[in-house]
Amino acid sequence: MPSFLEDNNMLPKKIDKGSKTAEKILSSHMDTGNPKRDKRIDVRVTTKTYEEFTQITRYLGTTNSSVVSMLITEYIREHKDILNEQ
């Protein structure tokens, strides 16, 4: 199965923030097993990258933080076999 990063056709079109579609997309990528989020990840990117990323997330009706959470969840899902080997 291709990652949603690799297949642009899988990216949602503009979403109404309060819509059921937005809730479904966001909740499908969120880890609901542990609602307590007490860890922080700091990343450094160029100004251009940050501005483009922010423009896309705003267009989609999401936040930068929620998209980063989705990316991390997808990354873990794709590499789950590594965790099972240990």
PyRosetta script that sets phi, psi and omega in degrees:
from pyrosetta import init, pose_from_sequence

init()
pose = pose_from_sequence("MPSFLEDNNMLPKKIDKGSKTAEKILSSHMDTGNPKRDKRIDVRVTTKTYEEFTQITRYLGTTNSSVVSMLITEYIREHKDILNEQ")
pose.set_psi(1, 129.1)
pose.set_omega(1, -178.5)
pose.set_phi(2, -71.9)
pose.set_psi(2, 147.6)
pose.set_omega(2, 175.9)
pose.set_phi(3, -69.0)
pose.set_psi(3, 150.0)
pose.set_omega(3, 177.3)
pose.set_phi(4, -67.0)
pose.set_psi(4, -12.4)
pose.set_omega(4, 175.3)
pose.set_phi(5, -77.4)
pose.set_psi(5, -32.7)
pose.set_omega(5, -175.4)
pose.set_phi(6, -85.0)
pose.set_psi(6, -27.8)
pose.set_omega(6, -173.8)
pose.set_phi(7, -111.8)
pose.set_psi(7, 98.1)
pose.set_omega(7, -177.7)
pose.set_phi(8, -62.5)
pose.set_psi(8, -21.9)
pose.set_omega(8, 178.0)
pose.set_phi(9, -68.0)
pose.set_psi(9, -18.3)
pose.set_omega(9, -179.9)
pose.set_phi(10, -86.2)
pose.set_psi(10, -11.9)
pose.set_omega(10, 179.3)
pose.set_phi(11, -71.2)
pose.set_psi(11, 137.2)
pose.set_omega(11, 180.0)
pose.set_phi(12, -70.4)
pose.set_psi(12, 152.2)
pose.set_omega(12, 172.6)
pose.set_phi(13, -76.4)
pose.set_psi(13, -177.3)
pose.set_omega(13, -178.9)
pose.set_phi(14, -54.6)
pose.set_psi(14, 135.2)
pose.set_omega(14, -173.4)
pose.set_phi(15, -118.5)
pose.set_psi(15, 137.3)
pose.set_omega(15, 169.5)
pose.set_phi(16, -71.6)
pose.set_psi(16, 129.5)
pose.set_omega(16, -173.9)
pose.set_phi(17, -56.7)
pose.set_psi(17, -35.0)
pose.set_omega(17, -176.9)
pose.set_phi(18, -96.2)
pose.set_psi(18, 7.2)
pose.set_omega(18, -174.4)
pose.set_phi(19, -77.2)
pose.set_psi(19, 158.6)
pose.set_omega(19, 176.3)
pose.set_phi(20, -63.9)
pose.set_psi(20, -33.6)
pose.set_omega(20, 179.0)
pose.set_phi(21, -62.0)
pose.set_psi(21, -45.8)
pose.set_omega(21, 179.0)
pose.set_phi(22, -61.2)
pose.set_psi(22, -43.9)
pose.set_omega(22, 179.0)
pose.set_phi(23, -61.6)
pose.set_psi(23, -42.1)
pose.set_omega(23, -178.5)
pose.set_phi(24, -65.5)
pose.set_psi(24, -45.5)
pose.set_omega(24, -179.5)
pose.set_phi(25, -64.0)
pose.set_psi(25, -47.9)
pose.set_omega(25, -177.6)
pose.set_phi(26, -67.9)
pose.set_psi(26, -42.6)
pose.set_omega(26, -177.9)
pose.set_phi(27, -69.6)
pose.set_psi(27, -26.2)
pose.set_omega(27, 179.3)
pose.set_phi(28, -70.2)
pose.set_psi(28, -19.3)
pose.set_omega(28, -178.9)
pose.set_phi(29, -108.1)
pose.set_psi(29, -0.2)
pose.set_omega(29, -177.0)
pose.set_phi(30, -99.7)
pose.set_psi(30, 145.5)
pose.set_omega(30, 175.8)
pose.set_phi(31, -85.4)
pose.set_psi(31, 104.9)
pose.set_omega(31, -177.4)
pose.set_phi(32, -90.1)
pose.set_psi(32, -2.2)
pose.set_omega(32, -179.1)
pose.set_phi(33, -71.0)
pose.set_psi(33, -26.0)
pose.set_omega(33, -178.6)
pose.set_phi(34, -136.7)
pose.set_psi(34, 95.2)
pose.set_omega(34, -176.7)
pose.set_phi(35, -68.8)
pose.set_psi(35, -18.6)
pose.set_omega(35, -179.6)
pose.set_phi(36, -78.0)
pose.set_psi(36, 117.7)
pose.set_omega(36, 179.5)
pose.set_phi(37, -114.1)
pose.set_psi(37, 100.9)
pose.set_omega(37, -177.0)
pose.set_phi(38, -117.1)
pose.set_psi(38, 9.8)
pose.set_omega(38, 178.6)
pose.set_phi(39, -109.6)
pose.set_psi(39, 148.1)
pose.set_omega(39, -178.5)
pose.set_phi(40, -127.8)
pose.set_psi(40, 141.8)
pose.set_omega(40, 176.2)
pose.set_phi(41, -120.5)
pose.set_psi(41, 130.4)
pose.set_omega(41, 180.0)
pose.set_phi(42, -109.0)
pose.set_psi(42, 128.2)
pose.set_omega(42, 177.5)
pose.set_phi(43, -125.5)
pose.set_psi(43, 148.9)
pose.set_omega(43, 176.8)
pose.set_phi(44, -118.0)
pose.set_psi(44, 128.1)
pose.set_omega(44, 178.3)
pose.set_phi(45, -134.4)
pose.set_psi(45, 167.9)
pose.set_omega(45, 177.7)
pose.set_phi(46, -70.7)
pose.set_psi(46, 160.8)
pose.set_omega(46, 177.8)
pose.set_phi(47, -59.2)
pose.set_psi(47, -42.4)
pose.set_omega(47, -179.8)
pose.set_phi(48, -62.0)
pose.set_psi(48, -45.7)
pose.set_omega(48, 179.0)
pose.set_phi(49, -60.5)
pose.set_psi(49, -45.1)
pose.set_omega(49, 179.7)
pose.set_phi(50, -61.4)
pose.set_psi(50, -45.4)
pose.set_omega(50, -178.9)
pose.set_phi(51, -64.2)
pose.set_psi(51, -42.3)
pose.set_omega(51, 178.8)
pose.set_phi(52, -66.6)
pose.set_psi(52, -43.5)
pose.set_omega(52, 178.2)
pose.set_phi(53, -59.7)
pose.set_psi(53, -47.2)
pose.set_omega(53, 179.6)
pose.set_phi(54, -63.3)
pose.set_psi(54, -40.9)
pose.set_omega(54, 179.0)
pose.set_phi(55, -61.6)
pose.set_psi(55, -43.2)
pose.set_omega(55, 179.7)
pose.set_phi(56, -66.1)
pose.set_psi(56, -46.7)
pose.set_omega(56, -177.9)
pose.set_phi(57, -64.4)
pose.set_psi(57, -37.4)
pose.set_omega(57, 177.6)
pose.set_phi(58, -66.5)
pose.set_psi(58, -40.4)
pose.set_omega(58, 178.1)
pose.set_phi(59, -60.8)
pose.set_psi(59, -40.4)
pose.set_omega(59, 179.9)
pose.set_phi(60, -77.2)
pose.set_psi(60, -9.3)
pose.set_omega(60, 178.8)
pose.set_phi(61, 79.6)
pose.set_psi(61, 26.7)
pose.set_omega(61, 178.6)
pose.set_phi(62, -118.7)
pose.set_psi(62, -175.5)
pose.set_omega(62, 175.9)
pose.set_phi(63, -114.3)
pose.set_psi(63, 160.5)
pose.set_omega(63, 176.7)
pose.set_phi(64, -58.3)
pose.set_psi(64, -43.4)
pose.set_omega(64, -178.3)
pose.set_phi(65, -61.9)
pose.set_psi(65, -43.2)
pose.set_omega(65, -179.2)
pose.set_phi(66, -66.6)
pose.set_psi(66, -35.5)
pose.set_omega(66, 178.7)
pose.set_phi(67, -69.5)
pose.set_psi(67, -40.8)
pose.set_omega(67, 176.8)
pose.set_phi(68, -61.9)
pose.set_psi(68, -40.7)
pose.set_omega(68, 176.2)
pose.set_phi(69, -61.0)
pose.set_psi(69, -41.4)
pose.set_omega(69, 177.8)
pose.set_phi(70, -62.8)
pose.set_psi(70, -42.0)
pose.set_omega(70, -179.6)
pose.set_phi(71, -63.5)
pose.set_psi(71, -42.2)
pose.set_omega(71, 179.4)
pose.set_phi(72, -65.3)
pose.set_psi(72, -43.6)
pose.set_omega(72, 178.7)
pose.set_phi(73, -61.0)
pose.set_psi(73, -43.2)
pose.set_omega(73, 178.2)
pose.set_phi(74, -63.5)
pose.set_psi(74, -42.3)
pose.set_omega(74, 179.7)
pose.set_phi(75, -61.3)
pose.set_psi(75, -45.2)
pose.set_omega(75, 178.4)
pose.set_phi(76, -63.7)
pose.set_psi(76, -44.3)
pose.set_omega(76, 179.6)
pose.set_phi(77, -59.4)
pose.set_psi(77, -41.9)
pose.set_omega(77, -178.5)
pose.set_phi(78, -70.8)
pose.set_psi(78, -23.4)
pose.set_omega(78, -176.3)
pose.set_phi(79, -116.5)
pose.set_psi(79, 23.1)
pose.set_omega(79, -178.7)
pose.set_phi(80, -57.6)
pose.set_psi(80, -32.2)
pose.set_omega(80, -178.8)
pose.set_phi(81, -60.4)
pose.set_psi(81, -30.3)
pose.set_omega(81, 177.8)
pose.set_phi(82, -64.4)
pose.set_psi(82, -41.4)
pose.set_omega(82, 179.4)
pose.set_phi(83, -65.9)
pose.set_psi(83, -35.4)
pose.set_omega(83, -179.1)
pose.set_phi(84, -72.7)
pose.set_psi(84, -22.2)
pose.set_omega(84, -179.8)
pose.set_phi(85, -78.0)
pose.set_psi(85, -22.9)
pose.set_omega(85, -175.1)
pose.set_phi(86, -86.1)
pose.dump_pdb("model.pdb")
